């Protein structure tokens, strides 16, 4: 039995509220169970120096947690003068995941920065950030299309992410903190709407896993991502 009482293949309740901030070109608040992430996308008519005069655009991301996103206060990273390794790793993951569904030639020489700020954490924050980050990115690109600043849509597909793992020896979908903190195997699956894989992060945490178990987790991930894509479409309808 899962702590939440969910079925093994059941994701937490998902809600995506678009247009939650006034100034960002694209924004949404995504809630996956008790995990809540504010995602904003900002357009800039410039690219990093290494892309100047190439005709290519860039999509990047930043990620952070508010001090009381967890059950005890965490000191702001700005107060210590540097980002933690986990933060850097997650924001790089978000950035390269989002770039996997963007035609950078069609985007042109401009940059979109997607900021993902965790308001409340209960497991799966990076997955929620990717899923919500795509919605914010989609809304920002919609503004470019409406203004005629890009000729063709640079976003090639939906993108979403979900966690899967072995909890109590059983494959489960969408781990919350109670499961994630004690899971024998934990993984994050980032997939396009077409089902093609962008990235898979898997680690054994006190237990190992077999190829058949990995296949079971991938099947669960495909189910979860399809439901997240449906939530994205509903939010944008």
NUSEGU-240814 format. One record per residue (C-alpha): x, y, z. Coordinates in pm, whole numbers, always signed. Example, Ala and Ser with C-alpha at 12.3 -4.5 7.8 and 13.67 -1.06 7.14 Angstrom:
! NUSEGU-240814
<site px="+1230" py="-450" pz="+780"/>
<site px="+1367" py="-106" pz="+714"/>
! end
This chain:
! NUSEGU-240814
<site px="+0" py="+0" pz="+0"/>
<site px="+133" py="+343" pz="-96"/>
<site px="+134" py="+606" pz="+183"/>
<site px="-108" py="+818" pz="-19"/>
<site px="-339" py="+526" pz="-90"/>
<site px="-292" py="+572" pz="-466"/>
<site px="-283" py="+284" pz="-711"/>
<site px="+64" py="+181" pz="-830"/>
<site px="+4" py="+347" pz="-1169"/>
<site px="-179" py="+655" pz="-1040"/>
<site px="-32" py="+1004" pz="-1055"/>
<site px="-111" py="+1274" pz="-803"/>
<site px="-381" py="+1530" pz="-886"/>
<site px="-239" py="+1777" pz="-1140"/>
<site px="-346" py="+2135" pz="-1202"/>
<site px="-183" py="+2391" pz="-1431"/>
<site px="-298" py="+2751" pz="-1406"/>
<site px="-167" py="+2969" pz="-1692"/>
<site px="-109" py="+3348" pz="-1694"/>
<site px="-44" py="+3378" pz="-1320"/>
<site px="+200" py="+3670" pz="-1340"/>
<site px="+156" py="+4012" pz="-1502"/>
<site px="+492" py="+4081" pz="-1662"/>
<site px="+636" py="+3753" pz="-1789"/>
<site px="+565" py="+3665" pz="-2153"/>
<site px="+458" py="+3319" pz="-2037"/>
<site px="+372" py="+3189" pz="-1691"/>
<site px="+189" py="+2917" pz="-1501"/>
<site px="+155" py="+2763" pz="-1160"/>
<site px="+176" py="+2386" pz="-1169"/>
<site px="+61" py="+2173" pz="-877"/>
<site px="+136" py="+1801" pz="-866"/>
<site px="-13" py="+1684" pz="-540"/>
<site px="+143" py="+1906" pz="-275"/>
<site px="+436" py="+2007" pz="-498"/>
<site px="+383" py="+2356" pz="-638"/>
<site px="+613" py="+2533" pz="-884"/>
<site px="+581" py="+2881" pz="-1035"/>
<site px="+715" py="+2882" pz="-1392"/>
<site px="+780" py="+3200" pz="-1592"/>
<site px="+927" py="+3245" pz="-1940"/>
<site px="+1105" py="+3567" pz="-2035"/>
<site px="+1189" py="+3674" pz="-2391"/>
<site px="+1506" py="+3862" pz="-2478"/>
<site px="+1613" py="+3982" pz="-2823"/>
<site px="+1967" py="+3862" pz="-2772"/>
<site px="+2155" py="+3536" pz="-2754"/>
<site px="+2458" py="+3421" pz="-2556"/>
<site px="+2785" py="+3536" pz="-2715"/>
<site px="+2865" py="+3190" pz="-2851"/>
<site px="+2551" py="+3204" pz="-3069"/>
<site px="+2585" py="+3554" pz="-3216"/>
<site px="+2540" py="+3569" pz="-3594"/>
<site px="+2451" py="+3200" pz="-3614"/>
<site px="+2078" py="+3247" pz="-3670"/>
<site px="+2008" py="+3016" pz="-3376"/>
<site px="+1807" py="+3094" pz="-3065"/>
<site px="+1857" py="+2963" pz="-2713"/>
<site px="+1638" py="+2830" pz="-2435"/>
<site px="+1777" py="+2812" pz="-2084"/>
<site px="+1640" py="+2769" pz="-1733"/>
<site px="+1696" py="+2864" pz="-1372"/>
<site px="+1561" py="+2674" pz="-1072"/>
<site px="+1531" py="+2754" pz="-704"/>
<site px="+1344" py="+2671" pz="-385"/>
<site px="+1187" py="+2921" pz="-151"/>
<site px="+1319" py="+2897" pz="+207"/>
<site px="+1003" py="+2729" pz="+343"/>
<site px="+927" py="+2510" pz="+43"/>
<site px="+1020" py="+2217" pz="+268"/>
<site px="+929" py="+2122" pz="+625"/>
<site px="+1227" py="+2315" pz="+766"/>
<site px="+1363" py="+2648" pz="+649"/>
<site px="+1644" py="+2630" pz="+398"/>
<site px="+1880" py="+2926" pz="+375"/>
<site px="+1855" py="+3123" pz="+52"/>
<site px="+2140" py="+3035" pz="-181"/>
<site px="+2191" py="+3405" pz="-255"/>
<site px="+2278" py="+3453" pz="+113"/>
<site px="+2563" py="+3204" pz="+85"/>
<site px="+2690" py="+3358" pz="-237"/>
<site px="+2670" py="+3047" pz="-453"/>
<site px="+2429" py="+2787" pz="-586"/>
<site px="+2431" py="+2434" pz="-453"/>
<site px="+2535" py="+2155" pz="-685"/>
<site px="+2182" py="+2011" pz="-683"/>
<site px="+2038" py="+2341" pz="-802"/>
<site px="+2287" py="+2369" pz="-1088"/>
<site px="+2224" py="+2010" pz="-1194"/>
<site px="+1846" py="+2054" pz="-1196"/>
<site px="+1841" py="+2380" pz="-1390"/>
<site px="+2075" py="+2234" pz="-1652"/>
<site px="+1839" py="+1937" pz="-1681"/>
<site px="+1540" py="+2168" pz="-1730"/>
<site px="+1721" py="+2376" pz="-1991"/>
<site px="+1842" py="+2089" pz="-2205"/>
<site px="+1504" py="+1916" pz="-2178"/>
<site px="+1322" py="+2223" pz="-2307"/>
<site px="+1573" py="+2266" pz="-2591"/>
<site px="+1490" py="+1913" pz="-2706"/>
<site px="+1148" py="+2031" pz="-2825"/>
<site px="+1256" py="+2361" pz="-2982"/>
<site px="+1368" py="+2430" pz="-3339"/>
<site px="+1631" py="+2690" pz="-3260"/>
<site px="+1656" py="+2803" pz="-3622"/>
<site px="+1285" py="+2885" pz="-3625"/>
<site px="+1323" py="+3069" pz="-3294"/>
<site px="+1578" py="+3305" pz="-3444"/>
<site px="+1847" py="+3493" pz="-3256"/>
<site px="+1664" py="+3544" pz="-2929"/>
<site px="+1674" py="+3381" pz="-2586"/>
<site px="+1395" py="+3249" pz="-2369"/>
<site px="+1476" py="+3198" pz="-2002"/>
<site px="+1241" py="+2977" pz="-1805"/>
<site px="+1249" py="+3038" pz="-1429"/>
<site px="+1116" py="+2761" pz="-1207"/>
<site px="+1061" py="+2856" pz="-845"/>
<site px="+948" py="+2586" pz="-604"/>
<site px="+682" py="+2726" pz="-373"/>
<site px="+619" py="+2396" pz="-195"/>
<site px="+806" py="+2066" pz="-227"/>
<site px="+666" py="+1717" pz="-178"/>
<site px="+878" py="+1518" pz="-422"/>
<site px="+916" py="+1548" pz="-798"/>
<site px="+1003" py="+1918" pz="-811"/>
<site px="+1229" py="+1887" pz="-1116"/>
<site px="+963" py="+1691" pz="-1304"/>
<site px="+694" py="+1947" pz="-1219"/>
<site px="+933" py="+2226" pz="-1323"/>
<site px="+989" py="+2068" pz="-1665"/>
<site px="+619" py="+2003" pz="-1721"/>
<site px="+515" py="+2352" pz="-1611"/>
<site px="+818" py="+2511" pz="-1774"/>
<site px="+700" py="+2381" pz="-2110"/>
<site px="+363" py="+2553" pz="-2062"/>
<site px="+532" py="+2884" pz="-1979"/>
<site px="+757" py="+2842" pz="-2284"/>
<site px="+455" py="+2762" pz="-2504"/>
<site px="+277" py="+3078" pz="-2391"/>
<site px="+583" py="+3293" pz="-2457"/>
<site px="+626" py="+3149" pz="-2805"/>
<site px="+255" py="+3207" pz="-2872"/>
<site px="+322" py="+3578" pz="-2820"/>
<site px="+605" py="+3568" pz="-3075"/>
<site px="+377" py="+3398" pz="-3326"/>
<site px="+91" py="+3640" pz="-3266"/>
<site px="+322" py="+3938" pz="-3312"/>
<site px="+467" py="+3789" pz="-3630"/>
<site px="+816" py="+3787" pz="-3483"/>
<site px="+865" py="+3425" pz="-3588"/>
<site px="+737" py="+3277" pz="-3912"/>
<site px="+692" py="+2915" pz="-3808"/>
<site px="+629" py="+2757" pz="-3469"/>
<site px="+966" py="+2673" pz="-3308"/>
<site px="+810" py="+2431" pz="-3058"/>
<site px="+807" py="+2087" pz="-3216"/>
<site px="+626" py="+1881" pz="-2952"/>
<site px="+493" py="+1866" pz="-2597"/>
<site px="+740" py="+1786" pz="-2319"/>
<site px="+670" py="+1648" pz="-1972"/>
<site px="+849" py="+1463" pz="-1695"/>
<site px="+747" py="+1213" pz="-1430"/>
<site px="+918" py="+1012" pz="-1157"/>
<site px="+893" py="+636" pz="-1120"/>
<site px="+1059" py="+399" pz="-878"/>
<site px="+1055" py="+80" pz="-678"/>
<site px="+879" py="+134" pz="-347"/>
<site px="+834" py="-164" pz="-120"/>
<site px="+964" py="-378" pz="-406"/>
<site px="+685" py="-264" pz="-639"/>
<site px="+706" py="-32" pz="-941"/>
<site px="+515" py="+290" pz="-870"/>
<site px="+437" py="+605" pz="-1068"/>
<site px="+491" py="+964" pz="-952"/>
<site px="+665" py="+935" pz="-615"/>
<site px="+580" py="+1185" pz="-345"/>
<site px="+831" py="+1267" pz="-71"/>
<site px="+724" py="+983" pz="+160"/>
<site px="+800" py="+735" pz="-117"/>
<site px="+1096" py="+914" pz="-272"/>
<site px="+1282" py="+933" pz="+59"/>
<site px="+1265" py="+556" pz="+113"/>
<site px="+1246" py="+415" pz="-241"/>
<site px="+1486" py="+138" pz="-332"/>
<site px="+1512" py="+270" pz="-687"/>
<site px="+1427" py="+620" pz="-804"/>
<site px="+1409" py="+755" pz="-1157"/>
<site px="+1303" py="+1058" pz="-1357"/>
<site px="+1174" py="+1017" pz="-1711"/>
<site px="+1158" py="+1314" pz="-1951"/>
<site px="+959" py="+1238" pz="-2266"/>
<site px="+820" py="+1422" pz="-2565"/>
<site px="+451" py="+1405" pz="-2635"/>
<site px="+531" py="+1160" pz="-2914"/>
<site px="+678" py="+924" pz="-2655"/>
<site px="+1039" py="+971" pz="-2762"/>
<site px="+1276" py="+993" pz="-2468"/>
<site px="+1474" py="+1308" pz="-2390"/>
<site px="+1647" py="+1189" pz="-2074"/>
<site px="+1622" py="+912" pz="-1815"/>
<site px="+1783" py="+946" pz="-1472"/>
<site px="+1786" py="+621" pz="-1274"/>
<site px="+1964" py="+533" pz="-954"/>
<site px="+1961" py="+242" pz="-712"/>
<site px="+1925" py="+364" pz="-355"/>
<site px="+1979" py="+57" pz="-141"/>
<site px="+1851" py="-186" pz="-403"/>
<site px="+1936" py="-276" pz="-760"/>
<site px="+1695" py="-323" pz="-1048"/>
<site px="+1660" py="-557" pz="-1343"/>
<site px="+1592" py="-495" pz="-1710"/>
<site px="+1229" py="-616" pz="-1677"/>
<site px="+1180" py="-375" pz="-1384"/>
<site px="+1324" py="-92" pz="-1589"/>
<site px="+1080" py="-178" pz="-1868"/>
<site px="+794" py="-169" pz="-1615"/>
<site px="+901" py="+175" pz="-1495"/>
<site px="+926" py="+304" pz="-1851"/>
<site px="+573" py="+180" pz="-1923"/>
<site px="+451" py="+363" pz="-1613"/>
<site px="+636" py="+677" pz="-1720"/>
<site px="+474" py="+670" pz="-2063"/>
<site px="+132" py="+652" pz="-1898"/>
<site px="+213" py="+936" pz="-1659"/>
<site px="+354" py="+1162" pz="-1930"/>
<site px="+47" py="+1109" pz="-2149"/>
<site px="-169" py="+1229" pz="-1859"/>
<site px="+55" py="+1530" pz="-1799"/>
<site px="+39" py="+1622" pz="-2168"/>
<site px="-340" py="+1606" pz="-2145"/>
<site px="-321" py="+1848" pz="-1849"/>
<site px="-98" py="+2082" pz="-2051"/>
<site px="-346" py="+2080" pz="-2339"/>
<site px="-635" py="+2149" pz="-2102"/>
<site px="-449" py="+2443" pz="-1947"/>
<site px="-383" py="+2594" pz="-2290"/>
<site px="-729" py="+2531" pz="-2435"/>
! end
